[in-house]
Amino acid sequence: MPAFVVVIGMVWVTLLLVAGGLVLIRARDVLQRVVALDLLAVIVIALLALLSYLRGQAYYFDAAVALALLSFVATVAAARYLDQGGPFG
């Protein structure tokens, strides 16, 4: 794959990151903020994967996988917390 295609993809993902940040700022309730944070995590994962491909370094991809795992656990924990109404509810 030509490098300019990856660079165009990185620019597009960066613009999506800015748009996701605006969605996070404009979120009205907690559930929308949780979804927006999950969206931002997915976009950063995509950005790290593209950066890993572009530079040929595997540790960017390792960071993307670690972020994906942490994001999944955090989203599940936040959803359970919001569903039960508190940490002990």
Helices and strands as residue ranges (DSSP letters): H 3-26, H 30-55, H 58-84
